[in-house]
Structure formats: structure tokens, C-alpha cells
């Protein structure tokens, strides 16, 4: 019988995709070789996992007969236990766990959105998760807020919280990477870079961020807005008439997120809903960058005193908090950032989180049926 199996929809750039990959690679470093089963293609994380020695199976399902493909896949080596990641991965874990007769658990990485995050098919999958929520041995989440949300929505089952973990050796203050990244955008040391790493999606509320940026850009003529993520490329309609457009940098998906985060003076998260434990905040704090975030998911707990937290969907409050942090002296911002990095080291290192997953898997596979 093989080690454990993680099942996830895709391995593209995203919070859940990053976390399943980090967990699998951390367990590989400990000599525990899990399999990552991806319902889609390899994305950016597939090659990284394989380079780390982690077995990766990509089914490339798309819209093609997923249950039939999973039925064919069940002839592969049976794992000791299965952990689904997010709603689609949870359903696949349910199907495979029942077919193989092995324990399975779920991992939910967002707060409950009754609208299915704008997708009707996703809403259907989420409703199936709710109906079947008493079936998995345990349900994990990376956020206390997400647990409360799902229980209020009618989810059953026994829940545990394991936060996201961060590679503090990769995400760290790096003056050379900071200078090089900024230089590639034409930014000098005296310029102020505020940035957000988030795909272009209504839940991230880029429109609200732009309304805040209208005030911030006017108050700080040397401020620049750096936006990284899927859909954030030149020509995106939302930004055609954006205020201070000449100081907005649409960077798309970034292959070197540590350099992006280290280049910032302030990191921002403008999300309106749907967040649980935003990876972007942890990465920025690990790089010693103070954060301004909306009060969604566990953002307030993550940021602590290393920045400011404001109500969601309030561009005025977001602008005021950004202007406050940008208006601090360099040493004061550095002190906030160092407090954030120490917070990451104390609570959210991948080693500490890896210990929690190790204990979880041992309990999952060893507990009675």
C-alpha cells in the first residue's frame, strides 16, 4: 500500500495549489512520499513537485466524463488514505475512498459562498459537498472563519484547522532581488511600491482597490501599484481608464513570487469575500513587508500588528490605511515588516505546519473505521 494521496482540481498558480504542493514536498523531505492526483493538467506546480521527487498523476479531465476516468484510475496503487483539496477534489476523494475502501478526508480552503463563486457548476459541486459532509473521516480547513461559515451553512462532520505554512528560506527580505525586480519596472529606491498578488476575480475586488488607488496615487506621486495574478495583463478592460494608469503595472502570473513580494513597500489584499487564509498575506509578511488587508477570512489574525485591517468593500478605509503605511518613514515600515516576519516564523513556518499534517495523516489512517 502506498503513502497518502492528495486530490486537487488543478496545479495552476493559486493558494490551494501552492499549499498542497508545499505539504507534499515537505513530507517528501521527511521521507514520506505521497502521490498528488490532479484532475486537470500539471500547471506550474506539477514540474516543481516532480523535481522534488513527488509522484504526480494528471488526468486532464476538463469536461470529459470525470467519474468514468476516476473509475479507470482506481486500478492504480491503493493509498493508505486520501485527502481531497477544495470542493471538486473532495468529491473525487469521496469517490476514490469509497471505491478503494480506504479512509478519506476533505480540505476546504475558502469561506462559504452560496453563489458558487459566480459559477453554476461550482455551486452544484458545493451543494454535493454539503450533502455528503458527514462522509469524510475529518474535514480540514486553513481558517477558523471558514469552519464557522460552513457549519452555519449546514455542513456536518468533525473539523480541524491547520493553517497555511510558508517556506521562510524562500520568502524572506532580499535587497538584491528587491532592487532587480523594481529596476525591471523602472522603479528606483525612492519610489513606493504597493502591490497585490491575486487573480482577477470579483471576490478579490480589484475595482474597489482602484477606487482606493485614486486617492493613494494622488497623495503619493511616487507610488506605483503592482498587480500580479491570472488575468492581470496589459489590455485588461477594468484598467483601461484606471486613475493614474501610468503608474499601474499589470504583471500577470509571476514565476518568482518571492522577488515580487520582496519588491514591495506595502502589500495589499482588497478581497470582498471568499477568503479563508490568504497565502499572499503570509508570503508578504515572510518577506518583511507590512500589509493592509480587508477583514475577510482569518486576515486579522494573520496580520496582527504588522499592518492594518479594514472593512471589506470600503475603498475609503482601504485608501486611508494605505496612505498611513506609505506615509511612515522607511525605518517604521521596516519595523512593521520585521514584526510580521517574526509572526510567520512563530506560527506559520512550513516545518511547523508539516508537523500538523504528519499527525493528521497518522490519525486518519490509524483511526478505526
C-alpha positions, 0 to 999 in steps of 0.5 A: 500500500502506498503513502497518502494521496492528495486530490486537487482540481488543478496545479495552476498558480493559486493558494490551494495549489501552492499549499498542497504542493508545499505539504507534499514536498515537505513530507517528501523531505521527511521521507514520506512520499505521497502521490498528488492526483490532479484532475486537470493538467500539471500547471506550474506546480506539477514540474516543481513537485516532480523535481522534488521527487513527488509522484504526480498523476494528471488526468486532464479531465476538463469536461470529459466524463470525470467519474468514468476516468476516476473509475479507470484510475482506481486500478492504480496503487491503493493509498493508505488514505486520501485527502481531497483539496477544495470542493471538486477534489473532495468529491473525487476523494469521496469517490476514490475512498469509497471505491478503494475502501480506504479512509478519506478526508476533505480540505476546504480552503475558502469561506462559504459562498452560496453563489458558487463563486459566480459559477453554476457548476461550482455551486452544484459541486458545493451543494454535493459537498454539503450533502455528503459532509458527514462522509469524510473521516475529518474535514480540514480547513486553513481558517477558523472563519471558514469552519464557522461559515460552513457549519452555519451553512449546514455542513456536518462532520468533525473539523480541524484547522491547520493553517497555511505554512510558508517556506521562510528560506524562500520568502524572506527580505532580499535587497538584491532581488528587491532592487532587480525586480523594481529596476525591471519596472523602472522603479528606483529606491525612492519610489513606493511600491504597493502591490497585490498578488491575486487573480482577477476575480470579483471576490478579490475586488480589484475595482474597489482597490482602484477606487482606493488607488485614486486617492493613494496615487494622488497623495503619493506621486511616487507610488506605483501599484503592482498587480500580479495574478491570472488575468492581470495583463496589459489590455485588461478592460477594468484598467483601461481608464484606471486613475493614474494608469501610468503608474499601474503595472499589470504583471500577470502570473509571476514565476518568482513570487518571492522577488515580487513580494520582496519588491514591495513597500506595502502589500495589499489584499482588497478581497470582498469575500471568499477568503479563508487564509490568504497565502499572499498575506503570509508570503508578504509578511515572510518577506518583511513587508507590512500589509493592509488587508480587508477583514475577510477570512482569518486576515486579522489574525494573520496580520496582527500588528504588522499592518492594518485591517479594514472593512471589506468593500470600503475603498475609503478605509482601504485608501486611508490605511494605505496612505498611513503605511506609505506615509511612515518613514522607511525605518517604521515600515521596516519595523512593521515588516520585521514584526510580521516576519517574526509572526510567520516564523512563530506560527506559520513556518512550513516545518511547523505546519508539516508537523500538523499534517504528519499527525493528521495523516497518522490519525486518519489512517490509524483511526478505526473505521 
